């Protein structure tokens, strides 16, 4: 309640507010702030687009996120991938890509599950590398507890990938 009161006061006291969706627009308007504009985020389709040759059914599984963020639940992804590999030895490799460093506990889970040779970690991926990563994948996987916007899911879809994501 305390944080909500501070947030509402802050939203009323600023000159203008920019929001991304209708829910945020309603919330800000309900605080009494009248100078609010909605600007839905977009994906740069000049950068994120399907490969010319079409969907890569033989590609790897891909997840792009802030690697050190616990809410991304990479532990959940590794456990699910472990089960996939147990049920199908021909399962594709998994690529974890993004900013930051993979936490030690996730590293231990990968190695303790015997997946070290099947899980590729791409830390501090540059933005210009993302197009190639998306285009080389067969499926995009997102296992977060919650997402504010989920830009990586939108980038994956713009790249022509099927997406498997948590609710």
Helices and strands as residue ranges (DSSP letters): H 2-13, E 17-19, H 22-30, E 36-38, E 60-64, G 70-72, H 74-87, E 94-98, H 104-112, E 119-123, H 127-136, E 137-142, H 151-158, E 162-165
